[in-house]
Amino acid sequence: MIDLTPLDVRKKKGDFGKTMRGYDPREVDHFLELVTERMDELVKEL
């Protein structure tokens, strides 16, 4: 299993390349923010 923290996800945000037919960067950013918020909640529960 990979050790992954909310901070790792936040740092990764700017590392994705951009292409003309790729994903919408705003949608990716929004999704990553949702993931990190949920990860923060889960870490606090531990």
Backbone torsions as a table, in degrees:
resi	resn	phi	psi	omega
1	MET	NA	142.4	-179.2
2	ILE	-86.9	133.3	172.8
3	ASP	-78.7	119.0	-177.1
4	LEU	-136.7	126.6	-179.8
5	THR	-110.1	163.8	175.3
6	PRO	-57.2	-36.5	179.2
7	LEU	-64.0	-38.4	176.8
8	ASP	-58.3	-42.0	-179.7
9	VAL	-67.2	-43.4	179.7
10	ARG	-61.8	-41.2	179.9
11	LYS	-65.9	-33.8	-176.7
12	LYS	-69.1	-22.6	-173.5
13	LYS	-46.1	-45.0	-176.8
14	GLY	-87.5	0.6	-175.5
15	ASP	-88.3	-6.6	-177.3
16	PHE	-80.9	135.7	176.4
17	GLY	-73.3	161.1	-179.8
18	LYS	-118.1	136.6	176.9
19	THR	-132.4	163.7	-179.4
20	MET	-65.9	-32.9	-177.3
21	ARG	-108.3	18.5	-178.3
22	GLY	-83.1	-168.8	178.9
23	TYR	-71.0	155.1	176.0
24	ASP	-71.2	118.2	-177.5
25	PRO	-56.4	-34.3	179.2
26	ARG	-66.7	-39.0	178.7
27	GLU	-68.1	-39.7	177.9
28	VAL	-64.0	-46.3	179.2
29	ASP	-59.5	-42.6	179.5
30	HIS	-63.2	-44.7	179.5
31	PHE	-62.8	-44.9	179.3
32	LEU	-61.6	-36.9	177.9
33	GLU	-65.8	-41.4	176.3
34	LEU	-61.1	-43.0	179.8
35	VAL	-62.7	-47.0	-177.6
36	THR	-66.8	-36.4	177.1
37	GLU	-62.2	-43.8	179.7
38	ARG	-66.9	-40.1	178.1
39	MET	-61.5	-42.0	177.0
40	ASP	-57.6	-44.0	179.3
41	GLU	-61.6	-44.4	-178.3
42	LEU	-66.7	-38.8	178.8
43	VAL	-63.6	-39.7	179.6
44	LYS	-65.4	-28.5	-179.6
45	GLU	-74.9	-20.8	-177.4
46	LEU	-71.2	NA	NA
